[in-house]
């Protein structure tokens, strides 16, 4: 059997109202077209589904069962098409965002809250990690887009989003805390607490020390910025962090001062696979994010829209 949706819809309409004339008016088709569709269905199933006379249409036993099945199929099709419509409008599905922990914890929560108010049926999946793993998730298609550091490539296109300034993070009552600004050379003469080499923060701090011609050998390293914050708070040394990372350091007794010579900023971009359209829900999420930027939504101190 190869019954079509048109045939099943026609039969279900006639069977429900018990009249070819009324069903044709309901479906806005000609009565002859409706009769052919029902006759074709009966021929395909090999059984009479309706008993007809000049006035009445009655269902046979096979017709009762056919109506049950036809309604299941037609309703499932209508439901599926509505789901597809919602998906194409960006009102259903999942948005997968790969990003750095600081962006996930500080920048995105209010964006997600606003987005979910508008589209409660869309789930948001945050894949936080370090720079290379974040970019890799976009390249493999696990994530729709990324918000991260890094340079554009042939496979990814970057769109600037925000920038944040590096600051010196010092223990409370540290000798450098009396200064309005701290230089990278100043930090090089203190026990420096670094994040791991696979972090974009480490790449940028190493580059800043090199630019300042200051040699800094880390007194200790840790993979997690919260661990580094705990070490600073304990008075074991100093560190340098982008402003967006500061909330992740914890609430320990430390202070921060702008870093100069050089003044270093980290740029965070929206990274997309080149020449690949975004799923509708992901596109709507980026619209919400861009609306935040267009309204110049308030950001933490030291962080600005790019």
Protein Blocks (a to p, Z undefined) as FASTA:
>chain_A
ZZdfklmmmmmmmmmnopaklmmmmnopafklmmmmmmmmmmmnopafbdcdfkbccddf
klmmmmmmmmmmmmmmmmmmmmmmmmmnopgcjddddddfklmmmmmmmmmmmmmmmmmm
bccddddddfklmmmmmmnomambdcdeddddfkbccddfbdcdddddddehiaklmpmb
dcfklmmmpccddddfkbfklmmmmmmmmmnopacddfbdcfbfklmmmmmmnopaccdd
dfklmmmnojcdcdddddehiaddddddddddehiacdfklmmmmmmmmmmmmnopacde
hiacZZ
